[in-house]
C-alpha cells in the first residue's frame, strides 16, 4: 500500500487518461496494442518520477509534508530509489512496443528529465517548472505518436503546458517555507508569493491568446470556445485575484487542488466536443 501511495495513484490514472486522450482525441477509438503499451510505459515513467522525486525531496518533505511515505518512515529512501529505477527501466522498455521511435525518444527524455528534476533542477529558477510542464504536456503527444494522431494531440499539449506552468508557480508559492530553508532558487523564493502570482498572468494571457487562435482559425467550435472561457479563463482570473488578496500557504494549497479539478473539467470539455 505504501508503494502504491508513493507513485501517486490518482496522478498515474491522470497520466493514463492523458495518453489515451492524445491517442484518440478527434480520432477513431479502437483497440490498439501500441496505445496500451504507451499507457503502461507512461504510467511507469510517471510513477518512477514521483518515487525518485520523493527520494530527493526527503529532507524538504520532513518540513513541508511530513505525512508522506518516506518522511513518515513507511518506506526507506534507498528502497524508493530502487523502485523508481525499476519503473524507469520498464517504462522505457515498454515504449519500444509502441512501434514508434518518437515514443521511445519521449520515454527516454522524460525519464532523464524526471530524474534530474528531482536531483537538481527542481531547486533551480524556472527550469523545474518548465520540466514539469513539458513532461505533463508530452503525455498527450506520446499518445498521439502511438496512434498517428500527433496534430490533434498537440492542441491539448500546448494548452496543458501553459496551464501546468501556472499551477507550478502556485505550488512554488505553497512550498516556499521549506524551499527557503534549503536554499532553493524557485520563483517564489526569489520574488515572493505575491510576485509569483503576478508572473502567472503571463501564461494566462498566452492561454487566452491560444484559445482565440483555435476559435478564429476554425479549429474549435463557438460552443467549445464559450465553455473554455467559462471553465478556463474566468476561473484563472479569479484564482489570480484571490491569491493576490490572500497570499497564504492555505490559499495556495486550496487553489492548487482546484486547478487540478478544473484541468479535468477542461479536458472533458475538449473530449465531448470531439
ROMAR-772303 format. One line per field, with one value per residue (C-alpha): residue in one letter; x, y, z. Coordinates in steps of 0.25 Angstrom, whole numbers, m for minus. Example, Ala and Ser with C-alpha at 12.3 -4.5 7.8 and 13.67 -1.06 7.14 Angstrom:
2
rest	A | S
east	49 | 55
north	m18 | m4
up	31 | 29
//
This chain:
274
rest	X | X | X | X | X | X | X | X | X | X | X | X | X | X | X | X | X | X | X | X | X | X | X | X | X | X | X | X | X | X | X | X | X | X | X | X | X | X | X | X | X | X | X | X | X | X | X | X | X | X | X | X | X | X | X | X | X | X | X | X | X | X | X | X | X | X | X | X | X | X | X | X | X | X | X | X | X | X | X | X | X | X | X | X | X | X | X | X | X | X | X | X | X | X | X | X | X | X | X | X | X | X | X | X | X | X | X | X | X | X | X | X | X | X | X | X | X | X | X | X | X | X | X | X | X | X | X | X | X | X | X | X | X | X | X | X | X | X | X | X | X | X | X | X | X | X | X | X | X | X | X | X | X | X | X | X | X | X | X | X | X | X | X | X | X | X | X | X | X | X | X | X | X | X | X | X | X | X | X | X | X | X | X | X | X | X | X | X | X | X | X | X | X | X | X | X | X | X | X | X | X | X | X | X | X | X | X | X | X | X | X | X | X | X | X | X | X | X | X | X | X | X | X | X | X | X | X | X | X | X | X | X | X | X | X | X | X | X | X | X | X | X | X | X | X | X | X | X | X | X | X | X | X | X | X | X | X | X | X | X | X | X | X | X | X | X | X | X | X | X | X | X | X | X
east	0 | 12 | 18 | 4 | 4 | 18 | 14 | 2 | m9 | m18 | m7 | m4 | m18 | m18 | m5 | m12 | m24 | m15 | m8 | m22 | m27 | m15 | m17 | m32 | m35 | m43 | m39 | m46 | m46 | m42 | m34 | m19 | m7 | 3 | m7 | m7 | 8 | 8 | m1 | 7 | 20 | 15 | 9 | 22 | 31 | 22 | 21 | 36 | 37 | 28 | 36 | 50 | 45 | 41 | 55 | 62 | 51 | 53 | 60 | 50 | 38 | 41 | 37 | 27 | 20 | 24 | 11 | 17 | 22 | 37 | 37 | 27 | 37 | 28 | 38 | 53 | 59 | 68 | 57 | 49 | 61 | 62 | 47 | 48 | 59 | 51 | 39 | 48 | 55 | 42 | 35 | 46 | 45 | 30 | 32 | 39 | 26 | 18 | 26 | 29 | 43 | 37 | 31 | 44 | 51 | 40 | 41 | 56 | 55 | 44 | 51 | 64 | 56 | 49 | 61 | 69 | 57 | 57 | 72 | 75 | 66 | 54 | 63 | 66 | 59 | 48 | 55 | 48 | 35 | 38 | 41 | 29 | 20 | 28 | 26 | 11 | 9 | 17 | 8 | m3 | 7 | 12 | m2 | m3 | 10 | 6 | m7 | m3 | m11 | 0 | m6 | m19 | m11 | m2 | m15 | m17 | m2 | 0 | m12 | m7 | 7 | 2 | m8 | 3 | 13 | 2 | 0 | 15 | 16 | 5 | 12 | 25 | 18 | 11 | 25 | 33 | 36 | 44 | 50 | 55 | 62 | 68 | 73 | 64 | 64 | 50 | 41 | 34 | 48 | 54 | 42 | 32 | 18 | 11 | 20 | 20 | 5 | 7 | 16 | 5 | m2 | 7 | 4 | m11 | m10 | m4 | m15 | m26 | m18 | m17 | m32 | m35 | m26 | m33 | m46 | m44 | m36 | m48 | m41 | m51 | m66 | m72 | m79 | m65 | m59 | m70 | m68 | m53 | m55 | m65 | m56 | m43 | m41 | m51 | m46 | m31 | m34 | m42 | m30 | m20 | m29 | m32 | m17 | m13 | m22 | m19 | m4 | m4 | 0 | m14 | m19 | m9 | m11 | m26 | m25 | m15 | m25 | m36 | m27 | m25 | m40 | m42 | m32 | m40 | m53 | m46 | m41 | m55 | m60 | m50 | m53 | m68 | m67 | m59
north	0 | 9 | 7 | 10 | 23 | 26 | 26 | 35 | 26 | 38 | 45 | 32 | 30 | 44 | 41 | 29 | 37 | 48 | 37 | 32 | 46 | 49 | 36 | 37 | 52 | 55 | 41 | 27 | 19 | 5 | m6 | m3 | m11 | 1 | 10 | 0 | 0 | 15 | 16 | 5 | 12 | 26 | 21 | 14 | 26 | 36 | 27 | 26 | 41 | 42 | 32 | 38 | 52 | 47 | 41 | 54 | 62 | 54 | 65 | 76 | 68 | 66 | 80 | 83 | 69 | 60 | 51 | 46 | 31 | 34 | 44 | 36 | 24 | 15 | 13 | 15 | 25 | 15 | 5 | 17 | 20 | 5 | 5 | 17 | 11 | m1 | 7 | 16 | 3 | m4 | 9 | 11 | m4 | m3 | 9 | 0 | m8 | 5 | 3 | 18 | 23 | 37 | 29 | 23 | 37 | 43 | 32 | 33 | 48 | 49 | 38 | 47 | 60 | 54 | 48 | 61 | 69 | 63 | 63 | 77 | 85 | 85 | 95 | 104 | 116 | 113 | 100 | 91 | 98 | 96 | 81 | 78 | 85 | 79 | 65 | 67 | 72 | 62 | 51 | 55 | 56 | 42 | 36 | 44 | 37 | 23 | 25 | 34 | 46 | 56 | 68 | 67 | 63 | 76 | 85 | 79 | 78 | 93 | 96 | 86 | 92 | 106 | 102 | 94 | 105 | 114 | 102 | 100 | 115 | 114 | 101 | 108 | 119 | 108 | 101 | 114 | 111 | 98 | 104 | 116 | 107 | 98 | 110 | 106 | 117 | 116 | 127 | 129 | 129 | 140 | 149 | 145 | 139 | 151 | 154 | 139 | 140 | 153 | 145 | 134 | 145 | 143 | 128 | 132 | 142 | 132 | 122 | 133 | 136 | 121 | 119 | 131 | 125 | 112 | 118 | 129 | 119 | 109 | 98 | 98 | 102 | 114 | 105 | 99 | 113 | 118 | 106 | 108 | 122 | 118 | 107 | 113 | 128 | 132 | 122 | 126 | 141 | 138 | 129 | 140 | 151 | 142 | 139 | 153 | 157 | 144 | 140 | 130 | 115 | 110 | 119 | 113 | 99 | 101 | 107 | 96 | 86 | 94 | 95 | 80 | 78 | 90 | 84 | 71 | 79 | 85 | 72 | 67 | 79 | 76 | 62 | 63 | 73 | 63
up	0 | 3 | m11 | m17 | m10 | m14 | m29 | m26 | m32 | m35 | m43 | m50 | m54 | m60 | m68 | m74 | m77 | m84 | m93 | m97 | m99 | m108 | m116 | m118 | m118 | m131 | m135 | m137 | m124 | m125 | m118 | m120 | m114 | m117 | m109 | m98 | m97 | m98 | m86 | m78 | m81 | m78 | m64 | m60 | m64 | m57 | m45 | m45 | m46 | m33 | m26 | m29 | m26 | m12 | m11 | m14 | m6 | 7 | 15 | 10 | 12 | 26 | 28 | 17 | 16 | 28 | 25 | 12 | 11 | 13 | 24 | 32 | 31 | 23 | 12 | 13 | 3 | m3 | m5 | m12 | m21 | m26 | m28 | m37 | m45 | m47 | m52 | m61 | m68 | m70 | m75 | m86 | m89 | m92 | m101 | m111 | m113 | m118 | m131 | m132 | m130 | m125 | m113 | m110 | m110 | m102 | m92 | m90 | m90 | m79 | m71 | m71 | m68 | m57 | m50 | m52 | m48 | m34 | m33 | m37 | m46 | m36 | m28 | m39 | m44 | m55 | m60 | m51 | m55 | m69 | m68 | m60 | m71 | m82 | m77 | m74 | m88 | m95 | m89 | m99 | m111 | m106 | m108 | m121 | m127 | m122 | m131 | m142 | m136 | m134 | m140 | m131 | m119 | m120 | m118 | m104 | m101 | m103 | m94 | m83 | m84 | m81 | m70 | m63 | m63 | m55 | m45 | m43 | m40 | m29 | m24 | m22 | m14 | m6 | m3 | 0 | 15 | 12 | m1 | 7 | 17 | 7 | m2 | m14 | m25 | m29 | m34 | m20 | m13 | m22 | m23 | m12 | m13 | m18 | m29 | m33 | m35 | m43 | m52 | m54 | m62 | m74 | m77 | m74 | m85 | m95 | m91 | m95 | m108 | m111 | m109 | m118 | m129 | m128 | m130 | m140 | m149 | m148 | m141 | m129 | m129 | m123 | m113 | m108 | m108 | m99 | m90 | m89 | m85 | m74 | m69 | m72 | m74 | m63 | m52 | m55 | m54 | m41 | m35 | m38 | m32 | m20 | m17 | m19 | m8 | 1 | m1 | 9 | 9 | 12 | 0 | m10 | m5 | m8 | m22 | m26 | m23 | m30 | m42 | m43 | m43 | m53 | m63 | m63 | m66 | m77 | m83 | m82 | m90 | m101 | m101 | m102 | m113 | m120
//
